[in-house]
Amino acid sequence: MSRTPVCLVSGFLGSGKTTFLRNLTERYRDRRLVYLVNEFAPSDVDGRRLELPPDRVVCIAGGSIFCRCLATEFIGMLRAARTFFAGEAEGVVIEASGIADPRIFGQLLKETKLDAVYAPALHVSLVDPGTFRKLLATLPNIQAQVEAADIVLLNKTDLHLEEDLSETEAQIREINPHAWLLRTRHAQAQIDIFGAPQPHGVQGDYAACRDLRFCTSTARLPGPVRWTDLREAVDRFDDVLYRAKGFVQCSDGWRYVDWAAGVWSEERAAPATASELVLIARGDAGERLRRLRQRIEAGAFSA
């Protein structure tokens, strides 16, 4: 039996990874691919956005698949992934969490003997010019994601000035001069994700179970909310916030909402099983997030 190709997708919170995967599901809709989606927060938001049957997408939430706490679960899912279909899966796409250091991936496959059944394909890393240079010095995982990549997609180029794009590209090339660097909008890239990777020899280690540089909180909304008021309340956390996202029941219907780098995106959504807003912030902002979650759950923004 030939080895199944596996593509790894990385990128910091809000860089466009899930949008990239949604593009892939459309492009490869006739192929038997399995998607493994890793969420740092304990709630599955990204997996639901792919809108695929249960035998096509698996979510591993609550941390990084490359940390010691989730590695065993991830390995078990990966062992089973190629048999999800009645026939053998043609490929596996893994979306690592935004805080992940993916440099351990090749070593993980070898240690678990999974390199006998999986052939590493391209590692695609997405970069948001709005956050990359600002956070590079304080969050080393952002650099690790670029170091380990075969292809770097400089995403959201329609939202930034040419000067900012050029400076970000220069930093990316300094970190990884061998990666193929592409500018993209809405994570649209015509690349063969199952192409052969470059031999760059980067190495990493398993992450600790808890990364103190980040904190997360999930607010469960008691009913329809005044979305404009809630959005303004979240905006006041822009000094510490890395990401906010979720399926939210508003006074005028359900929406998928997403905050990254100070910019909101919203789209109409089908009713979800729960109305939730996931917040991910700097590690020292835990108490502030807790107080905001308590206000939300107490109905401060109820319609």
C-alpha positions as CSV (number, residue, x, y, z in Angstrom):
1,M,0.0,0.0,0.0
2,S,1.4,3.4,-1.0
3,R,1.9,6.1,1.6
4,T,-0.8,8.7,2.0
5,P,0.4,12.3,1.5
6,V,-0.2,14.7,4.3
7,C,-0.2,18.5,4.0
8,L,0.4,20.6,7.1
9,V,-1.1,24.1,7.2
10,S,0.1,26.6,9.9
11,G,-0.1,30.3,10.6
12,F,-0.8,32.5,13.5
13,L,-4.3,33.2,14.8
14,G,-6.4,35.0,12.2
15,S,-3.9,34.6,9.3
16,G,-6.5,32.8,7.2
17,K,-5.8,29.1,7.7
18,T,-9.5,28.1,7.8
19,T,-10.3,30.2,4.8
20,F,-7.5,28.4,3.0
21,L,-9.0,25.1,4.0
22,R,-12.4,26.1,2.8
23,N,-10.9,27.0,-0.5
24,L,-9.3,23.5,-0.6
25,T,-12.6,21.8,0.1
26,E,-14.1,23.5,-2.9
27,R,-11.1,22.8,-5.1
28,Y,-10.8,19.2,-4.1
29,R,-14.5,18.4,-3.6
30,D,-14.3,15.3,-5.8
31,R,-11.2,13.8,-4.0
32,R,-11.3,11.7,-0.9
33,L,-9.5,14.0,1.5
34,V,-9.7,14.0,5.3
35,Y,-9.2,17.3,7.3
36,L,-7.8,17.3,10.8
37,V,-8.5,20.7,12.4
38,N,-6.7,21.7,15.6
39,E,-8.2,24.4,17.8
40,F,-6.4,26.1,20.6
41,A,-9.7,27.0,22.3
42,P,-11.8,24.2,23.8
43,S,-14.7,24.8,21.3
44,D,-14.8,23.7,17.7
45,V,-15.4,26.7,15.5
46,D,-13.1,26.1,12.5
47,G,-14.2,22.5,11.9
48,R,-17.8,23.6,11.7
49,R,-17.0,26.2,9.2
50,L,-15.7,23.6,6.7
51,E,-19.3,22.3,6.4
52,L,-18.1,18.7,5.6
53,P,-19.6,15.4,6.5
54,P,-18.4,13.9,9.8
55,D,-16.2,11.3,8.0
56,R,-14.3,14.1,6.3
57,V,-13.3,16.4,9.2
58,V,-12.1,15.8,12.7
59,C,-11.5,18.5,15.3
60,I,-8.9,18.3,18.1
61,A,-9.6,21.2,20.4
62,G,-8.1,22.5,23.6
63,G,-4.4,23.2,22.8
64,S,-1.8,22.4,20.2
65,I,-1.5,19.0,18.6
66,F,2.3,19.4,19.0
67,C,2.1,19.7,22.8
68,R,2.6,16.7,25.1
69,C,-1.0,16.8,26.3
70,L,-2.7,16.4,22.9
71,A,0.0,14.5,20.9
72,T,-1.4,11.1,21.9
73,E,-4.9,12.0,20.8
74,F,-3.5,13.5,17.5
75,I,-1.5,10.4,16.8
76,G,-4.5,8.2,17.3
77,M,-6.6,10.4,15.0
78,L,-3.9,10.4,12.4
79,R,-3.6,6.6,12.5
80,A,-7.3,6.3,11.8
81,A,-7.7,9.1,9.3
82,R,-6.6,7.2,6.2
83,T,-9.4,4.6,6.8
84,F,-12.3,7.1,7.3
85,F,-13.6,6.4,3.8
86,A,-14.9,3.0,2.5
87,G,-11.8,3.2,0.4
88,E,-8.4,4.6,1.3
89,A,-8.2,8.3,1.7
90,E,-6.3,10.1,-1.0
91,G,-4.7,12.6,1.3
92,V,-4.9,14.3,4.7
93,V,-4.8,18.0,5.4
94,I,-3.9,19.1,8.9
95,E,-4.6,22.6,10.2
96,A,-2.4,23.3,13.2
97,S,-3.6,25.7,15.8
98,G,-2.5,29.3,15.5
99,I,-0.1,29.0,18.5
100,A,1.6,25.8,17.3
101,D,5.3,25.3,16.7
102,P,5.2,22.8,13.8
103,R,8.9,22.0,13.6
104,I,8.4,18.7,15.5
105,F,6.0,17.3,12.9
106,G,8.6,15.3,10.9
107,Q,10.1,13.9,14.1
108,L,6.7,13.0,15.4
109,L,5.9,10.9,12.3
110,K,9.2,9.0,12.6
111,E,8.9,8.4,16.4
112,T,5.5,6.9,16.0
113,K,6.3,4.9,12.8
114,L,3.6,6.9,11.0
115,D,6.2,7.8,8.4
116,A,5.6,4.2,7.1
117,V,2.0,5.1,6.1
118,Y,2.2,8.9,5.6
119,A,4.4,10.8,3.2
120,P,4.9,14.4,4.3
121,A,3.9,16.8,1.5
122,L,4.0,20.6,1.5
123,H,3.9,22.6,4.7
124,V,1.9,25.8,3.9
125,S,2.2,28.7,6.4
126,L,0.0,31.8,6.2
127,V,1.1,35.2,7.4
128,D,-1.0,38.2,8.1
129,P,1.0,41.4,7.5
130,G,-1.1,43.2,10.1
131,T,0.3,41.1,13.0
132,F,3.5,39.4,11.8
133,R,6.1,42.1,12.4
134,K,4.4,43.4,15.5
135,L,4.4,40.0,17.3
136,L,7.5,38.4,15.9
137,A,9.8,39.5,18.7
138,T,7.5,38.3,21.5
139,L,5.9,35.1,20.1
140,P,8.7,32.8,18.8
141,N,6.1,30.3,17.4
142,I,5.4,32.8,14.6
143,Q,9.0,32.5,13.4
144,A,9.0,28.7,13.9
145,Q,5.9,28.4,11.5
146,V,7.8,30.3,8.8
147,E,11.1,28.4,9.4
148,A,9.4,25.1,8.9
149,A,7.3,26.1,5.8
150,D,7.8,25.1,2.2
151,I,5.4,27.8,1.0
152,V,4.5,31.0,2.8
153,L,1.3,32.8,1.8
154,L,1.4,36.5,2.6
155,N,-2.3,36.8,3.0
156,K,-4.7,39.7,3.2
157,T,-2.6,41.8,0.8
158,D,-5.6,43.8,-0.2
159,L,-5.8,45.3,3.4
160,H,-2.2,46.6,3.6
161,L,0.1,49.2,2.0
162,E,2.8,48.1,-0.4
163,E,5.5,49.4,2.1
164,D,4.1,47.1,4.8
165,L,3.9,44.1,2.4
166,S,7.5,44.6,1.2
167,E,8.9,44.9,4.8
168,T,7.0,41.8,5.8
169,E,8.3,39.9,2.8
170,A,11.9,40.9,3.7
171,Q,11.5,39.5,7.2
172,I,10.0,36.3,5.9
173,R,12.9,35.8,3.4
174,E,15.4,36.5,6.2
175,I,13.8,33.7,8.3
176,N,13.4,31.2,5.5
177,P,15.2,32.2,2.2
178,H,14.2,28.8,0.7
179,A,10.5,29.0,1.0
180,W,8.3,29.8,-2.0
181,L,6.6,33.2,-1.1
182,L,3.3,34.1,-2.6
183,R,1.0,37.1,-2.1
184,T,-2.7,36.2,-1.7
185,R,-6.1,37.6,-1.1
186,H,-8.7,35.6,0.8
187,A,-6.1,32.8,1.0
188,Q,-6.6,32.0,-2.7
189,A,-3.5,30.1,-4.0
190,Q,-3.3,27.7,-6.9
191,I,-0.7,25.3,-5.5
192,D,-0.4,21.5,-5.4
193,I,-0.6,20.9,-1.6
194,F,0.6,17.4,-2.0
195,G,3.8,18.3,-3.8
196,A,7.2,17.2,-2.5
197,P,8.5,19.2,0.5
198,Q,11.9,20.9,0.6
199,P,14.7,19.2,2.7
200,H,15.3,22.1,5.2
201,G,16.2,20.0,8.3
202,V,14.5,22.2,10.9
203,Q,14.0,20.6,14.3
204,G,11.8,21.4,17.3
205,D,10.5,19.9,20.5
206,Y,7.1,19.1,21.9
207,A,5.4,22.2,23.5
208,A,4.4,22.3,27.2
209,C,0.8,21.5,28.0
210,R,0.1,25.1,28.8
211,D,1.6,28.1,27.0
212,L,1.6,31.0,29.5
213,R,1.8,33.5,26.6
214,F,-1.8,32.9,25.8
215,C,-5.1,32.6,27.6
216,T,-8.6,31.7,26.2
217,S,-12.2,32.0,27.4
218,T,-15.4,30.9,25.7
219,A,-18.5,32.9,26.4
220,R,-21.8,31.0,26.1
221,L,-24.5,33.5,25.2
222,P,-27.9,33.0,26.9
223,G,-29.9,34.1,23.9
224,P,-30.0,36.6,21.1
225,V,-27.7,39.5,21.7
226,R,-27.4,43.2,20.6
227,W,-24.4,42.5,18.4
228,T,-23.3,46.1,17.9
229,D,-23.0,46.6,21.7
230,L,-21.1,43.3,22.2
231,R,-18.8,44.0,19.3
232,E,-17.9,47.4,20.8
233,A,-17.2,45.7,24.2
234,V,-14.8,43.3,22.6
235,D,-13.1,46.1,20.7
236,R,-12.0,47.6,24.0
237,F,-9.7,44.6,24.5
238,D,-7.7,45.3,21.3
239,D,-4.6,46.0,23.4
240,V,-4.4,42.3,24.5
241,L,-6.7,40.4,22.1
242,Y,-5.3,38.1,19.5
243,R,-8.5,36.6,18.2
244,A,-12.3,36.4,18.7
245,K,-14.6,34.1,16.7
246,G,-17.8,32.1,17.0
247,F,-21.3,31.4,15.9
248,V,-23.5,34.1,17.6
249,Q,-27.2,34.4,17.7
250,C,-28.0,38.1,17.1
251,S,-31.3,39.9,17.4
252,D,-31.6,39.6,13.6
253,G,-30.4,36.0,13.1
254,W,-27.3,33.9,13.4
255,R,-23.8,35.1,12.3
256,Y,-20.3,33.8,12.1
257,V,-18.1,36.6,13.5
258,D,-14.4,36.9,13.5
259,W,-12.0,39.5,14.9
260,A,-8.3,39.5,14.0
261,A,-5.8,42.4,14.0
262,G,-8.5,44.9,14.8
263,V,-10.7,44.0,11.9
264,W,-14.1,42.3,12.2
265,S,-15.5,40.0,9.5
266,E,-19.1,38.8,9.6
267,E,-21.3,36.5,7.6
268,R,-24.8,35.1,7.9
269,A,-24.8,31.5,9.3
270,A,-27.2,28.7,9.8
271,P,-28.4,28.2,13.4
272,A,-25.8,26.4,15.6
273,T,-26.3,24.1,18.5
274,A,-24.9,26.8,20.8
275,S,-24.3,30.5,20.6
276,E,-20.6,31.0,21.7
277,L,-17.9,33.6,21.3
278,V,-14.3,32.3,21.7
279,L,-11.7,34.9,22.9
280,I,-7.9,34.3,22.8
281,A,-5.6,36.9,24.3
282,R,-2.3,37.6,25.8
283,G,-1.4,35.4,28.7
284,D,-1.7,38.1,31.4
285,A,-5.2,39.1,30.3
286,G,-7.0,36.1,31.8
287,E,-8.8,38.1,34.6
288,R,-10.0,40.7,32.1
289,L,-11.4,38.0,29.8
290,R,-13.1,36.2,32.7
291,R,-14.9,39.4,33.7
292,L,-16.0,40.0,30.1
293,R,-17.3,36.4,29.8
294,Q,-19.2,36.8,33.1
295,R,-20.9,40.0,31.7
296,I,-21.8,38.2,28.5
297,E,-23.2,35.1,30.2
298,A,-25.1,37.3,32.7
299,G,-27.1,38.8,29.8
300,A,-25.4,42.3,29.7
301,F,-25.8,42.3,25.9
302,S,-29.0,40.4,25.5
303,A,-31.5,41.7,23.0
